Amino acid sequence: MALLSHACLGLAALAYSAAAVAYLWHLVAEVPGAGPRSPRGGGRAAAARLGTAGLAAGLVLHGLAVGALAVLRGPVLATNVREGLSLLAWLMGASFLAMDLRLGLPILGAFVTPLVLAIAFPALVIPTSDAPLPPALHAGLLPIHVVAAFLGNALFAIACGVGACYLVQEREMKGHARVAGLWSKLPSLELLDGLNRRLVVWGFALLSFTIVSGSLVAHGAWGSAWSWEPREVLALVTWLVFGGLIQARTLAGWRGRRAALLTMLGFALAMVSFVGLSLCPVDRHGGTFR
């Protein structure tokens, strides 16, 4: 099952690569005579369809990889950094595909799918760690805690991509760098800012649930709901950053560039918390489960 999972993940990475190339072509290709935000003409429309098809194919293959590990190891879908990166990339791709099918924004694939690929690829090369879970962790909230944590990070990752798109569009509209008429292809600043806000709110709700459920899991397994481990501290800092962003939007009217930059900072903190501390395990979240 482990070999099958790795093979499916490798094929999924190839599909994600094809999707990223197609979405990038959809972003930069010229459409002679096309008006503002008319992405469905000619070769760009075909590139968008190829991007969506490549992403969907990658998600199916990736889902098989995740499912194979679930059959092998049980309902906890990520017990080490390799499995965690794989799960994060899969949830990110699936969330973006659902968003694109609902909102019709394939152009954002040029900002999101390269990030999906960048997260999935290390899962192919990082050595795996098979530290067993303590018996106390095999039941209860842990599977839900894990999925909520990675789904929240997936939404933050997409919000980061949307924030990057906002910064590009803002720069284009100010005339600092006009690249193949990007301003006419990208969504409006208002739409991007609103989408960023919704993604952050949902990600923040999942992060809040993750912290609460993690405390319950820890209390049941080790008798202590909070132990000030580095991962817990960084999760709290990330929660404060995104909570502060939501409050600043609501009370101080923060919009646009500042919100986009703070979103990217929050996602960077989340990735440092997960990847950095997982590669240098110093606590239970690092795979030792003491």
Stockholm file with secondary structure:
# STOCKHOLM 1.0

chainA/1-290         MALLSHACLGLAALAYSAAAVAYLWHLVAEVPGAGPRSPRGGGRAAAARLGTAGLAAGLVLHGLAVGALAVLRGPVLATNVREGLSLLAWLMGASFLAMDLRLGLPILGAFVTPLVLAIAFPALVIPTSDAPLPPALHAGLLPIHVVAAFLGNALFAIACGVGACYLVQEREMKGHARVAGLWSKLPSLELLDGLNRRLVVWGFALLSFTIVSGSLVAHGAWGSAWSWEPREVLALVTWLVFGGLIQARTLAGWRGRRAALLTMLGFALAMVSFVGLSLCPVDRHGGTFR
#=GR chainA/1-290 SS CHHHHHHHHHHHHHHHHHHHHHHHHHHHCCCTTCCTTCTTSHHHHHHHHHHHHHHHHHHHHHHHHHHHHHHHHCSCCCSSHHHHHHHHHHHHHHHHHHHHHHHCCGGGHHHHHHHHHHHHHHHHHSCCCCCCCCGGGSSTTHHHHHHHHHHHHHHHHHHHHHHHHHHHHHHHHTTSCCCTTHHHHSCCHHHHHHHHHHHHHHHHHHHHHHHHHHHHHHHHHHSCSCCCCHHHHHHHHHHHHHHHHHHHHHHSCCCHHHHHHHHHHHHHHHHIIIIIHHHSCCSGGGTTCC
#=GC SS_cons         CHHHHHHHHHHHHHHHHHHHHHHHHHHHCCCTTCCTTCTTSHHHHHHHHHHHHHHHHHHHHHHHHHHHHHHHHCSCCCSSHHHHHHHHHHHHHHHHHHHHHHHCCGGGHHHHHHHHHHHHHHHHHSCCCCCCCCGGGSSTTHHHHHHHHHHHHHHHHHHHHHHHHHHHHHHHHTTSCCCTTHHHHSCCHHHHHHHHHHHHHHHHHHHHHHHHHHHHHHHHHHSCSCCCCHHHHHHHHHHHHHHHHHHHHHHSCCCHHHHHHHHHHHHHHHHIIIIIHHHSCCSGGGTTCC
//
